[in-house]
Amino acid sequence: MALPPLDDLVACPQCDTLHNAATLPPGSRAYCQRCGVVLMTSQPAAMARILSLALTAFVLMLAAISFPFLSLDAGGLHNATSVIDAIMAFNEGLAIPLVVAVAFFIIVIPLMRLGALIYALGPLVREQPPRAGARIAFGLAERLRPWSMAEIFIVGVTVALIKVAGMAAVTIGPAFWAFAGVVIITVLKDQMICRYSIWEALDQSAA
């Protein structure tokens, strides 16, 4: 029995089961027959929504590193800090590699991933040919997904605030809410992305 061309197969990202790709009616979804993970979607406006969410998250991330994150008042002493200040608190001696790692995981990599996604999807939403290197940009965004840890940072800060709240007056700054918004928007965006559809759109537009 002859196997179908590889371009007509879709591998499940969860269990690696191969499925035959098919054209879906608008608004429908295709699920893995083994584990039930969504494989493909057909939502004409989804790409525009993904791009809008990515742009919003990018702007919020810039705000998160520009504005005060939180301030503490205890015993008549006041201290305000930003995300950059929190990262640079360990910039001495053997802790310098930790500073670099934290900066990359919670700031640089999320911004790179969002920027690559915006670069790749922008022309497609406007029904224009993709930019040079759009496939490379989208592939980079996908490879960076496991290393983007803004949500882990915000969870760690929330746990720390719960412990500190009993010892000092904590005032949450706008950067905290911006970071929280980035996490929520990123989760929504990742749930909406149909990677197969985006790869197909990039290939068809380039052709």
N, C-alpha and C positions, 0 to 999 in steps of 0.2 A: 504494500500500500504506500503510495507516494505521499510524502509529507508536504503540507502547504508551505509556501515561501515564508522565510523568517519574518519578513516585513508584515505579514498578515497575522502574526502571533502576538499575543499580549501575555506577559508573565505577571502573575499575582505578586505584588510587593511583600505579601505576608508569608505565603507558603510556596511560591515559585511555580504554581500550577500554570500550565500553558493553555491559553484559550484562543479561539479564532476571533480576530477582530471583525467587527461588523459596524455598519452605519446605523446609528441609533436615531429614533424619532426625537424631535425637540422636547426637552424637558425630562427625558428618561435617563435611567442609569443601568449599567451592567455590573453584576456582582460576581465574585469568584464562586464557582460551583462547590468548592471544597470548604473554604473558611468564611465566605460571605463578605469579604472586603470589597469596597467599591473599586472597580477597575476602570470604568469609563463613564463619563457623563456627557450629555448633550444639552448644554444650556448656553444659547447664543450670547447672552449678556454676562455670563460668568466671568469672562476674561476682563471685561471692563470693570467689574466689581473687584476682581483680584488686584488689578492695577490701582484702583482707587484706594483700596486698603493698604497696599504697599506704599503708596505715596504718603498716606496719612501716618503710617507707622514710621516712615523715614523722618517726617517733620517732627513727630513726637519724640523720636530718639534724639534728634538734635536739641529739642527743648529739654529733655531729661538730663543732658550733659551740660546744659548752659545755665539752668536755674538752680536755686537752692534745693537740696534734697530733703533735709530735715534740720531742725535745731533743737538743742537740749538746754533746759534751764534747771540748775540744781545748786542749792546753797548760795544763791546770789550770782552764780557764774552762768554766762551764756555762751553757747558755742553753736555755730551754724556750719554745715558742711554740704558739699556738693558731691556728685558721683566721682568727679575727678579727684577731689580731696580725699575721698574714701579710698580710692585706688592708690594714691600717692602716699598714704599713711605708712606704707611698708617699703619705702624707696631707699632703704639703707642696707648695706652689707649683703648677706646671703639672701635677703628677701626680695632683691630686685627682680630675679626671674619670676617670682610670684606676681609682682606688679605687672610685668609684661603679659603674663598669662591671663590674669584677670581682665586687663584692658582689652585683650584680643577677644576673650570669650563673651564679655558683656557689652562691648562697644564696637570694636572694629569689625568683628565677624558679622554681627547682626546688620550693621550698616552696609557692609560689602554684599551680604545676601540680598538685602532690600534693593540696593543699587543695581545689582546684576539682574534682578527680576524686572525692575522698572525699565532697564535698558533693553531687555529681551522682548517685553510685552508691549511697550509703548507703540511702536509702528503697527503691530498686529491689531490693536484696538482701533487705530485710525485707518485700518484696511490699506496699509502701505507695505511695501517690501521690508523685510526685517533688516536691521542694521548689520553691518559686517561684524562677525563674531557673536551674533545673537545666540546661536546654539551653544557656543562655549560659555557665554554668560549664564544661560539657563542651567547648563550642566554644573557650573560652579555654584550657583544658588542651591542646587540639589545636594551637591557634595558637602556644602557648608551647613546644611540643615541640622545634623546631629551636634555640631559644635557651637551653635548659637544658643547661649545659655542665659539670656536675659531673664527668662521666667524663673530659673533657679536662683538668680540674684535677688529678685523681688521676694521670693518665698523666704530666703534666708534673712533678708532685712525685716520682713514682717515678724518672723519668729524672734529676732533680736529685739524689735520694738516692744513686743509683748513682755519680754523679760525686763527691759529697761524702764517701762512705764511706771513701775512701782517705786523707782528710785529717783526719777527726774521727770520734769514736765516736758513732754515731747510734742513738738509742733511739726506737722508734716508739711513739707513744702510742695510747690507745684511740680518739681521734677519727679517726686514719688508718684503722683497721679499720672504724669506723662509716661513713666516707666510701666505703671500698671496698665495704661491704655495700650502701650506697645505689645505687652504680653497677650492681652485679650484679642487685639486685632490680629496678631500673628497666628494665634490658634484658629481664629475664624478663617483667615486667609489660607492656611494650610489645609483646612477641611474642605475648602472650595476648589482647590487646585486639582485639575485632572491632568496629570503629567502626560499621559498618552495623547490627549487632545492638543496639548501645547506643542509637543514634539511634531505631531502631524501638521499643525498649523504652520510651524516654522519651516518644515520641509516643503509644504505646498506653496507657501509664499515665496520661498527662495527659488522654487522651480518656475 
